[in-house]
Amino acid sequence: MRACVDIGGTKVAVSLSPSSDAPLVGRRSEPTAKTGDNDAVAVQIMRMIDEVCAEQGIAPADIDRVGVSSTGPFELRDGMVELATPNICGGIAGPARGLPNSWMTAIIEAPLARRFGRVRVENDAVAALEAERHWGALQGMDHCAYVTWSTGVGVGLCVDGRALRGKNGNAGHAGHSFVADDASGALCGCGNLGDVEALVAGNSIARRFGQPAPDLFAAASGGEPHAVEIVDALCRVMGRMIYNLIATLDLQRISLGGSVFWHHRDFLLPRLQAQVDGKLKPLTRGVLLVPAGLGEKVGDYAALALLD
């Protein structure tokens, strides 16, 4: 039996599956732990796995492997992944970001490996990329990317049929790149001022504009002029990041997910596509931005894709 774990800056979800071809069962989700010691998320995951097992009538000892799809970045300590995640670890940017801890990293892989043995941890966007290539909108694509626009902004990259990982598994952190001249005083949890995530991520919108992201996008979808102006500016930032990925890696298709994008995809997708179309046509001609084929389940299946 396999445990599939999806760690985000907002929530942690746990599901079980007997194989990569079987459906997920027993999904549980709760807010990501952000208080206590810096192993709190790992402790939370182990408790949630036990609870799902109890609900499904499965002995926790039958869990022989765990796939963890997690928001990053990562640091390696003794070869084990720890999360240096701006939306979880409050020590990175300091008290100004308002997180209730001073963690520089959150310990993840070592406690899970001690308990369950076989554990694989990958960046959530890389894992979602693999899920989209296996079951979703990127099937048959050898040059592609998955982009999540959610609490944070993350990217999984594939070139020549190979997912890119980097020295610590952090390839694809384009959300911490700079694409705008105006930093706007927007502080990212990583400590950057004015990077993509600081400007457009779900957790930054309320701080910047005094309005929760769902309310802002609903107003824009309804045609309220000021809201449309703000959302168009957000799409320019995201669209420039996406164009830079295409220009750098010569991609065919990009699949998009994440709560900010997904709940407003019909409104946002044409605006993002417009930021790509017509720019350096030998690189962008025919490149499509598409909604994630796995929809809102992409995070759950991302963890399962790690266990093939």
Contacts in CASP RR format, 6 or more apart in sequence:
PFRMAT RR
TARGET T0000
AUTHOR 0000-0000-0000
METHOD contacts of the structure
MODEL  1
MRACVDIGGTKVAVSLSPSSDAPLVGRRSEPTAKTGDNDAVAVQIMRMID
EVCAEQGIAPADIDRVGVSSTGPFELRDGMVELATPNICGGIAGPARGLP
NSWMTAIIEAPLARRFGRVRVENDAVAALEAERHWGALQGMDHCAYVTWS
TGVGVGLCVDGRALRGKNGNAGHAGHSFVADDASGALCGCGNLGDVEALV
AGNSIARRFGQPAPDLFAAASGGEPHAVEIVDALCRVMGRMIYNLIATLD
LQRISLGGSVFWHHRDFLLPRLQAQVDGKLKPLTRGVLLVPAGLGEKVGD
YAALALLD
1 16 0 8 1.000
1 17 0 8 1.000
1 18 0 8 1.000
1 58 0 8 1.000
1 62 0 8 1.000
1 63 0 8 1.000
1 64 0 8 1.000
2 16 0 8 1.000
2 17 0 8 1.000
2 18 0 8 1.000
2 19 0 8 1.000
2 63 0 8 1.000
2 64 0 8 1.000
2 65 0 8 1.000
2 66 0 8 1.000
2 67 0 8 1.000
2 304 0 8 1.000
2 307 0 8 1.000
3 14 0 8 1.000
3 15 0 8 1.000
3 16 0 8 1.000
3 49 0 8 1.000
3 52 0 8 1.000
3 63 0 8 1.000
3 65 0 8 1.000
3 66 0 8 1.000
3 67 0 8 1.000
3 116 0 8 1.000
4 14 0 8 1.000
4 15 0 8 1.000
4 16 0 8 1.000
4 17 0 8 1.000
4 24 0 8 1.000
4 66 0 8 1.000
4 67 0 8 1.000
4 69 0 8 1.000
4 300 0 8 1.000
4 301 0 8 1.000
4 303 0 8 1.000
4 304 0 8 1.000
4 307 0 8 1.000
5 12 0 8 1.000
5 13 0 8 1.000
5 14 0 8 1.000
5 45 0 8 1.000
5 49 0 8 1.000
5 66 0 8 1.000
5 67 0 8 1.000
5 68 0 8 1.000
5 69 0 8 1.000
5 70 0 8 1.000
5 303 0 8 1.000
6 12 0 8 1.000
6 13 0 8 1.000
6 14 0 8 1.000
6 69 0 8 1.000
6 70 0 8 1.000
6 124 0 8 1.000
6 299 0 8 1.000
6 300 0 8 1.000
6 302 0 8 1.000
6 303 0 8 1.000
7 32 0 8 1.000
7 41 0 8 1.000
7 45 0 8 1.000
7 68 0 8 1.000
7 69 0 8 1.000
7 70 0 8 1.000
7 71 0 8 1.000
7 83 0 8 1.000
7 108 0 8 1.000
7 124 0 8 1.000
8 32 0 8 1.000
8 70 0 8 1.000
8 71 0 8 1.000
8 85 0 8 1.000
8 87 0 8 1.000
8 88 0 8 1.000
8 124 0 8 1.000
8 150 0 8 1.000
8 151 0 8 1.000
9 32 0 8 1.000
9 71 0 8 1.000
9 85 0 8 1.000
9 87 0 8 1.000
9 88 0 8 1.000
9 151 0 8 1.000
9 152 0 8 1.000
10 31 0 8 1.000
10 32 0 8 1.000
10 87 0 8 1.000
10 150 0 8 1.000
10 151 0 8 1.000
10 203 0 8 1.000
10 259 0 8 1.000
11 29 0 8 1.000
11 30 0 8 1.000
11 31 0 8 1.000
11 32 0 8 1.000
12 29 0 8 1.000
12 30 0 8 1.000
12 31 0 8 1.000
12 32 0 8 1.000
12 33 0 8 1.000
12 41 0 8 1.000
12 44 0 8 1.000
12 45 0 8 1.000
12 48 0 8 1.000
13 27 0 8 1.000
13 28 0 8 1.000
13 29 0 8 1.000
13 299 0 8 1.000
13 300 0 8 1.000
14 27 0 8 1.000
14 28 0 8 1.000
14 29 0 8 1.000
14 45 0 8 1.000
14 48 0 8 1.000
14 49 0 8 1.000
14 52 0 8 1.000
15 24 0 8 1.000
15 25 0 8 1.000
15 26 0 8 1.000
15 27 0 8 1.000
15 28 0 8 1.000
15 52 0 8 1.000
15 300 0 8 1.000
15 303 0 8 1.000
15 304 0 8 1.000
16 24 0 8 1.000
16 25 0 8 1.000
16 26 0 8 1.000
16 52 0 8 1.000
16 53 0 8 1.000
16 56 0 8 1.000
16 58 0 8 1.000
16 63 0 8 1.000
17 23 0 8 1.000
17 24 0 8 1.000
17 25 0 8 1.000
17 304 0 8 1.000
17 307 0 8 1.000
20 304 0 8 1.000
20 305 0 8 1.000
20 307 0 8 1.000
20 308 0 8 1.000
24 297 0 8 1.000
24 300 0 8 1.000
24 301 0 8 1.000
24 304 0 8 1.000
25 56 0 8 1.000
26 52 0 8 1.000
26 55 0 8 1.000
26 56 0 8 1.000
27 52 0 8 1.000
27 300 0 8 1.000
28 48 0 8 1.000
28 51 0 8 1.000
28 52 0 8 1.000
30 44 0 8 1.000
30 48 0 8 1.000
32 41 0 8 1.000
32 44 0 8 1.000
32 88 0 8 1.000
33 40 0 8 1.000
33 41 0 8 1.000
33 43 0 8 1.000
33 44 0 8 1.000
34 40 0 8 1.000
34 88 0 8 1.000
34 90 0 8 1.000
34 99 0 8 1.000
34 100 0 8 1.000
34 101 0 8 1.000
35 100 0 8 1.000
35 101 0 8 1.000
36 101 0 8 1.000
38 89 0 8 1.000
38 101 0 8 1.000
38 103 0 8 1.000
38 104 0 8 1.000
38 105 0 8 1.000
38 106 0 8 1.000
38 107 0 8 1.000
39 106 0 8 1.000
39 107 0 8 1.000
39 111 0 8 1.000
40 106 0 8 1.000
41 83 0 8 1.000
41 88 0 8 1.000
41 106 0 8 1.000
41 108 0 8 1.000
42 106 0 8 1.000
42 107 0 8 1.000
42 108 0 8 1.000
42 110 0 8 1.000
42 111 0 8 1.000
42 112 0 8 1.000
43 111 0 8 1.000
45 68 0 8 1.000
45 108 0 8 1.000
45 112 0 8 1.000
46 111 0 8 1.000
46 112 0 8 1.000
46 115 0 8 1.000
49 60 0 8 1.000
49 63 0 8 1.000
49 66 0 8 1.000
50 60 0 8 1.000
52 58 0 8 1.000
53 59 0 8 1.000
53 60 0 8 1.000
53 62 0 8 1.000
53 63 0 8 1.000
63 116 0 8 1.000
64 116 0 8 1.000
64 117 0 8 1.000
64 118 0 8 1.000
65 116 0 8 1.000
65 117 0 8 1.000
65 118 0 8 1.000
65 119 0 8 1.000
65 120 0 8 1.000
65 307 0 8 1.000
66 112 0 8 1.000
66 116 0 8 1.000
66 117 0 8 1.000
66 118 0 8 1.000
66 119 0 8 1.000
66 120 0 8 1.000
67 119 0 8 1.000
67 120 0 8 1.000
67 121 0 8 1.000
67 303 0 8 1.000
67 304 0 8 1.000
67 306 0 8 1.000
67 307 0 8 1.000
68 108 0 8 1.000
68 109 0 8 1.000
68 112 0 8 1.000
68 119 0 8 1.000
68 120 0 8 1.000
68 121 0 8 1.000
68 122 0 8 1.000
68 303 0 8 1.000
68 306 0 8 1.000
69 122 0 8 1.000
69 123 0 8 1.000
69 124 0 8 1.000
69 127 0 8 1.000
69 128 0 8 1.000
69 299 0 8 1.000
69 302 0 8 1.000
69 303 0 8 1.000
69 306 0 8 1.000
70 81 0 8 1.000
70 83 0 8 1.000
70 85 0 8 1.000
70 108 0 8 1.000
70 121 0 8 1.000
70 122 0 8 1.000
70 123 0 8 1.000
70 124 0 8 1.000
71 83 0 8 1.000
71 85 0 8 1.000
71 87 0 8 1.000
71 88 0 8 1.000
71 123 0 8 1.000
71 124 0 8 1.000
71 151 0 8 1.000
71 152 0 8 1.000
71 154 0 8 1.000
72 83 0 8 1.000
72 84 0 8 1.000
72 85 0 8 1.000
72 123 0 8 1.000
72 124 0 8 1.000
72 170 0 8 1.000
72 173 0 8 1.000
73 83 0 8 1.000
73 84 0 8 1.000
73 85 0 8 1.000
73 123 0 8 1.000
73 168 0 8 1.000
73 170 0 8 1.000
73 173 0 8 1.000
73 176 0 8 1.000
73 190 0 8 1.000
74 81 0 8 1.000
74 82 0 8 1.000
74 83 0 8 1.000
74 84 0 8 1.000
74 121 0 8 1.000
74 123 0 8 1.000
74 168 0 8 1.000
74 169 0 8 1.000
74 170 0 8 1.000
75 81 0 8 1.000
75 82 0 8 1.000
75 83 0 8 1.000
75 84 0 8 1.000
75 105 0 8 1.000
75 168 0 8 1.000
76 82 0 8 1.000
76 168 0 8 1.000
77 105 0 8 1.000
77 107 0 8 1.000
77 110 0 8 1.000
78 110 0 8 1.000
80 108 0 8 1.000
80 109 0 8 1.000
80 110 0 8 1.000
80 113 0 8 1.000
81 108 0 8 1.000
81 109 0 8 1.000
81 121 0 8 1.000
82 105 0 8 1.000
82 106 0 8 1.000
82 107 0 8 1.000
82 108 0 8 1.000
82 109 0 8 1.000
83 89 0 8 1.000
83 105 0 8 1.000
83 106 0 8 1.000
83 108 0 8 1.000
84 92 0 8 1.000
84 104 0 8 1.000
84 105 0 8 1.000
85 106 0 8 1.000
86 92 0 8 1.000
86 93 0 8 1.000
86 97 0 8 1.000
86 188 0 8 1.000
86 189 0 8 1.000
86 190 0 8 1.000
86 191 0 8 1.000
86 197 0 8 1.000
87 99 0 8 1.000
87 151 0 8 1.000
87 152 0 8 1.000
87 189 0 8 1.000
87 203 0 8 1.000
88 99 0 8 1.000
88 103 0 8 1.000
88 106 0 8 1.000
89 99 0 8 1.000
89 101 0 8 1.000
89 103 0 8 1.000
89 104 0 8 1.000
89 105 0 8 1.000
89 106 0 8 1.000
90 97 0 8 1.000
90 98 0 8 1.000
90 99 0 8 1.000
90 100 0 8 1.000
90 101 0 8 1.000
90 102 0 8 1.000
90 103 0 8 1.000
90 189 0 8 1.000
91 99 0 8 1.000
91 101 0 8 1.000
91 102 0 8 1.000
91 103 0 8 1.000
91 104 0 8 1.000
92 104 0 8 1.000
92 189 0 8 1.000
92 190 0 8 1.000
92 191 0 8 1.000
93 187 0 8 1.000
93 188 0 8 1.000
93 189 0 8 1.000
93 190 0 8 1.000
93 191 0 8 1.000
94 102 0 8 1.000
96 187 0 8 1.000
97 187 0 8 1.000
97 189 0 8 1.000
108 121 0 8 1.000
109 119 0 8 1.000
109 121 0 8 1.000
112 119 0 8 1.000
113 119 0 8 1.000
120 306 0 8 1.000
120 307 0 8 1.000
122 130 0 8 1.000
122 165 0 8 1.000
122 169 0 8 1.000
122 306 0 8 1.000
123 154 0 8 1.000
123 156 0 8 1.000
123 169 0 8 1.000
123 170 0 8 1.000
123 171 0 8 1.000
123 172 0 8 1.000
124 148 0 8 1.000
124 154 0 8 1.000
124 299 0 8 1.000
124 302 0 8 1.000
125 146 0 8 1.000
125 147 0 8 1.000
125 148 0 8 1.000
125 154 0 8 1.000
125 155 0 8 1.000
125 156 0 8 1.000
125 172 0 8 1.000
126 156 0 8 1.000
126 157 0 8 1.000
126 163 0 8 1.000
126 164 0 8 1.000
126 165 0 8 1.000
126 169 0 8 1.000
126 171 0 8 1.000
126 172 0 8 1.000
127 299 0 8 1.000
127 302 0 8 1.000
127 303 0 8 1.000
127 305 0 8 1.000
127 306 0 8 1.000
128 146 0 8 1.000
128 148 0 8 1.000
128 156 0 8 1.000
128 257 0 8 1.000
128 292 0 8 1.000
128 294 0 8 1.000
128 298 0 8 1.000
128 299 0 8 1.000
128 302 0 8 1.000
129 138 0 8 1.000
129 144 0 8 1.000
129 145 0 8 1.000
129 146 0 8 1.000
129 156 0 8 1.000
129 157 0 8 1.000
129 158 0 8 1.000
129 163 0 8 1.000
129 255 0 8 1.000
130 163 0 8 1.000
130 302 0 8 1.000
130 305 0 8 1.000
130 306 0 8 1.000
131 294 0 8 1.000
131 298 0 8 1.000
131 299 0 8 1.000
131 301 0 8 1.000
131 302 0 8 1.000
131 304 0 8 1.000
131 305 0 8 1.000
132 138 0 8 1.000
132 139 0 8 1.000
132 144 0 8 1.000
132 146 0 8 1.000
132 255 0 8 1.000
132 292 0 8 1.000
132 293 0 8 1.000
132 294 0 8 1.000
132 298 0 8 1.000
133 139 0 8 1.000
133 140 0 8 1.000
133 141 0 8 1.000
133 144 0 8 1.000
133 158 0 8 1.000
134 305 0 8 1.000
134 308 0 8 1.000
135 293 0 8 1.000
135 294 0 8 1.000
135 301 0 8 1.000
135 305 0 8 1.000
136 255 0 8 1.000
136 292 0 8 1.000
136 293 0 8 1.000
136 294 0 8 1.000
137 253 0 8 1.000
137 255 0 8 1.000
137 290 0 8 1.000
137 291 0 8 1.000
137 292 0 8 1.000
137 293 0 8 1.000
137 294 0 8 1.000
138 144 0 8 1.000
138 146 0 8 1.000
138 158 0 8 1.000
138 253 0 8 1.000
138 255 0 8 1.000
141 158 0 8 1.000
141 252 0 8 1.000
141 253 0 8 1.000
142 158 0 8 1.000
142 159 0 8 1.000
142 160 0 8 1.000
142 161 0 8 1.000
142 252 0 8 1.000
143 158 0 8 1.000
143 159 0 8 1.000
143 160 0 8 1.000
143 161 0 8 1.000
143 249 0 8 1.000
143 250 0 8 1.000
143 251 0 8 1.000
143 252 0 8 1.000
144 158 0 8 1.000
144 251 0 8 1.000
144 252 0 8 1.000
144 253 0 8 1.000
144 254 0 8 1.000
144 255 0 8 1.000
145 155 0 8 1.000
145 156 0 8 1.000
145 157 0 8 1.000
145 158 0 8 1.000
145 245 0 8 1.000
145 249 0 8 1.000
145 251 0 8 1.000
145 254 0 8 1.000
145 255 0 8 1.000
146 155 0 8 1.000
146 156 0 8 1.000
146 254 0 8 1.000
146 255 0 8 1.000
146 256 0 8 1.000
146 257 0 8 1.000
146 292 0 8 1.000
146 298 0 8 1.000
147 153 0 8 1.000
147 154 0 8 1.000
147 155 0 8 1.000
147 156 0 8 1.000
147 242 0 8 1.000
147 245 0 8 1.000
147 254 0 8 1.000
147 255 0 8 1.000
147 256 0 8 1.000
147 257 0 8 1.000
147 261 0 8 1.000
148 154 0 8 1.000
148 155 0 8 1.000
148 256 0 8 1.000
148 257 0 8 1.000
148 258 0 8 1.000
148 261 0 8 1.000
149 200 0 8 1.000
149 201 0 8 1.000
149 202 0 8 1.000
149 238 0 8 1.000
149 256 0 8 1.000
149 257 0 8 1.000
149 258 0 8 1.000
149 260 0 8 1.000
149 261 0 8 1.000
149 268 0 8 1.000
150 201 0 8 1.000
150 202 0 8 1.000
150 257 0 8 1.000
150 258 0 8 1.000
150 259 0 8 1.000
150 260 0 8 1.000
150 261 0 8 1.000
151 201 0 8 1.000
151 202 0 8 1.000
151 203 0 8 1.000
151 259 0 8 1.000
152 175 0 8 1.000
152 197 0 8 1.000
152 201 0 8 1.000
152 202 0 8 1.000
152 203 0 8 1.000
153 174 0 8 1.000
153 175 0 8 1.000
153 196 0 8 1.000
153 197 0 8 1.000
153 200 0 8 1.000
153 201 0 8 1.000
153 238 0 8 1.000
153 241 0 8 1.000
154 172 0 8 1.000
154 173 0 8 1.000
154 174 0 8 1.000
154 175 0 8 1.000
155 172 0 8 1.000
155 173 0 8 1.000
155 174 0 8 1.000
155 175 0 8 1.000
155 245 0 8 1.000
156 163 0 8 1.000
156 164 0 8 1.000
156 171 0 8 1.000
156 172 0 8 1.000
157 163 0 8 1.000
157 164 0 8 1.000
157 171 0 8 1.000
157 172 0 8 1.000
157 245 0 8 1.000
157 249 0 8 1.000
158 164 0 8 1.000
159 249 0 8 1.000
159 250 0 8 1.000
159 251 0 8 1.000
164 171 0 8 1.000
164 172 0 8 1.000
165 171 0 8 1.000
174 196 0 8 1.000
174 241 0 8 1.000
174 244 0 8 1.000
174 245 0 8 1.000
175 195 0 8 1.000
175 196 0 8 1.000
175 197 0 8 1.000
175 241 0 8 1.000
176 188 0 8 1.000
176 190 0 8 1.000
176 192 0 8 1.000
176 195 0 8 1.000
176 196 0 8 1.000
176 197 0 8 1.000
177 195 0 8 1.000
177 196 0 8 1.000
177 241 0 8 1.000
177 244 0 8 1.000
178 192 0 8 1.000
178 194 0 8 1.000
178 195 0 8 1.000
178 196 0 8 1.000
179 196 0 8 1.000
179 237 0 8 1.000
179 240 0 8 1.000
179 241 0 8 1.000
179 244 0 8 1.000
180 194 0 8 1.000
180 199 0 8 1.000
180 236 0 8 1.000
180 237 0 8 1.000
180 240 0 8 1.000
182 194 0 8 1.000
183 193 0 8 1.000
183 194 0 8 1.000
183 198 0 8 1.000
184 194 0 8 1.000
184 199 0 8 1.000
184 208 0 8 1.000
185 193 0 8 1.000
185 194 0 8 1.000
185 198 0 8 1.000
186 193 0 8 1.000
186 194 0 8 1.000
186 198 0 8 1.000
186 199 0 8 1.000
186 204 0 8 1.000
186 207 0 8 1.000
186 208 0 8 1.000
187 193 0 8 1.000
187 194 0 8 1.000
187 198 0 8 1.000
188 194 0 8 1.000
188 195 0 8 1.000
188 197 0 8 1.000
188 198 0 8 1.000
188 201 0 8 1.000
188 204 0 8 1.000
189 197 0 8 1.000
189 198 0 8 1.000
190 197 0 8 1.000
192 198 0 8 1.000
196 237 0 8 1.000
196 238 0 8 1.000
196 241 0 8 1.000
197 204 0 8 1.000
198 204 0 8 1.000
199 208 0 8 1.000
199 234 0 8 1.000
199 237 0 8 1.000
200 234 0 8 1.000
200 237 0 8 1.000
200 238 0 8 1.000
200 260 0 8 1.000
201 260 0 8 1.000
202 213 0 8 1.000
202 259 0 8 1.000
202 260 0 8 1.000
205 211 0 8 1.000
205 212 0 8 1.000
205 213 0 8 1.000
205 216 0 8 1.000
205 234 0 8 1.000
205 260 0 8 1.000
206 212 0 8 1.000
206 213 0 8 1.000
209 216 0 8 1.000
209 230 0 8 1.000
211 219 0 8 1.000
213 260 0 8 1.000
214 263 0 8 1.000
216 227 0 8 1.000
216 230 0 8 1.000
216 231 0 8 1.000
217 227 0 8 1.000
217 231 0 8 1.000
217 260 0 8 1.000
217 263 0 8 1.000
217 264 0 8 1.000
217 267 0 8 1.000
217 268 0 8 1.000
219 227 0 8 1.000
220 227 0 8 1.000
220 228 0 8 1.000
220 230 0 8 1.000
220 231 0 8 1.000
220 267 0 8 1.000
221 264 0 8 1.000
221 267 0 8 1.000
231 267 0 8 1.000
231 268 0 8 1.000
231 271 0 8 1.000
232 271 0 8 1.000
235 268 0 8 1.000
235 271 0 8 1.000
235 272 0 8 1.000
235 275 0 8 1.000
236 275 0 8 1.000
238 272 0 8 1.000
238 275 0 8 1.000
239 272 0 8 1.000
239 275 0 8 1.000
239 276 0 8 1.000
240 275 0 8 1.000
242 254 0 8 1.000
242 272 0 8 1.000
242 275 0 8 1.000
242 276 0 8 1.000
242 289 0 8 1.000
243 275 0 8 1.000
243 276 0 8 1.000
243 279 0 8 1.000
243 284 0 8 1.000
245 251 0 8 1.000
245 254 0 8 1.000
246 254 0 8 1.000
246 276 0 8 1.000
246 283 0 8 1.000
246 284 0 8 1.000
246 287 0 8 1.000
247 280 0 8 1.000
247 283 0 8 1.000
247 284 0 8 1.000
250 283 0 8 1.000
251 287 0 8 1.000
252 287 0 8 1.000
253 287 0 8 1.000
253 288 0 8 1.000
253 289 0 8 1.000
253 290 0 8 1.000
254 287 0 8 1.000
254 288 0 8 1.000
254 289 0 8 1.000
254 290 0 8 1.000
255 290 0 8 1.000
255 291 0 8 1.000
255 292 0 8 1.000
255 293 0 8 1.000
256 265 0 8 1.000
256 269 0 8 1.000
256 272 0 8 1.000
256 289 0 8 1.000
256 290 0 8 1.000
256 291 0 8 1.000
256 292 0 8 1.000
257 265 0 8 1.000
257 291 0 8 1.000
257 292 0 8 1.000
257 295 0 8 1.000
257 298 0 8 1.000
258 292 0 8 1.000
258 298 0 8 1.000
261 268 0 8 1.000
261 291 0 8 1.000
262 291 0 8 1.000
262 292 0 8 1.000
262 295 0 8 1.000
262 296 0 8 1.000
265 291 0 8 1.000
269 289 0 8 1.000
269 291 0 8 1.000
272 289 0 8 1.000
273 288 0 8 1.000
273 289 0 8 1.000
276 284 0 8 1.000
276 287 0 8 1.000
276 289 0 8 1.000
277 284 0 8 1.000
278 284 0 8 1.000
278 285 0 8 1.000
292 298 0 8 1.000
294 301 0 8 1.000
END
